[in-house]
Amino acid sequence: MDTLTKIPLFEDIDQTLSDRYARNCFWKEYGPHELVIDVDDETTDVRFVLSGKVRIIHRISVGKEVILGEMNEGEFFGEIAAIDDEPRSANVTTLTRSRICIMPQRCFLEIMQEAPEVGLKIMRLLADRVRQLNTRLAEHSFLQAKHRLYSELLRLSKPRPGHPEQRSVSPPPIQRELADRIGTRREVVSRELNALQKQGFLDKTKGAIIILNPNELQSRISEAWDE
């Protein structure tokens, strides 16, 4: 039987509690690029990514969208609707074949009451998300598109193996995706990536975007905040 203790949020709860609530959950397989939750969906369950990867997108009525981020194995989404009973505020779509645990709202709220350590983890997670959203809001309010691009590249990057002074974004996102992440046009992203490459701060390979000089990008961002 599937167990909730395989999910990081519930890894410390009592096994009896885990087994009881696991029986009320649904365990569903999704194919790549399959819709999981749509904007304004009135469901209130919480969903946990057991395997695979999903993308969170905020859409507005005029057809524009902003990529809020991705979630991997062990992460979860939908907790806001479960807490406030309001319609979904974002679209969630799988990027790869994924397996997801669907926990009804009632179970989610009850388990937080019976296991306070779970409620504390959720509060800390929500606090972290508020901080991240505040950072993005400030960037959109005060930084030019090129500086928002620098910030997003650094956020997406990881240390490059064998090159401790460099970072890489792999697999490399398409320019349209980067534009949707920072709220600008694809042409702006293309122009700025080409400029960074010509200046020797960035390189593009088939498998990654290589940030050759992360300190320079961070310096440019800091200077933009001071302007």
Beta strands, then each sheet from edge to edge (+ up, - down):
strand 1: 26-30
strand 2: 35-37
strand 3: 46-51
strand 4: 53-59
strand 5: 65-72
strand 6: 76-77
strand 7: 91-94
strand 8: 98-103
strand 9: 158-160
strand 10: 163-169
strand 11: 202-204
strand 12: 209-211
sheet 1: 1+ 8- 3+ 6-
sheet 2: 2+ 7- 4+ 5-
sheet 3: 9+ 10- 12+ 11-
end
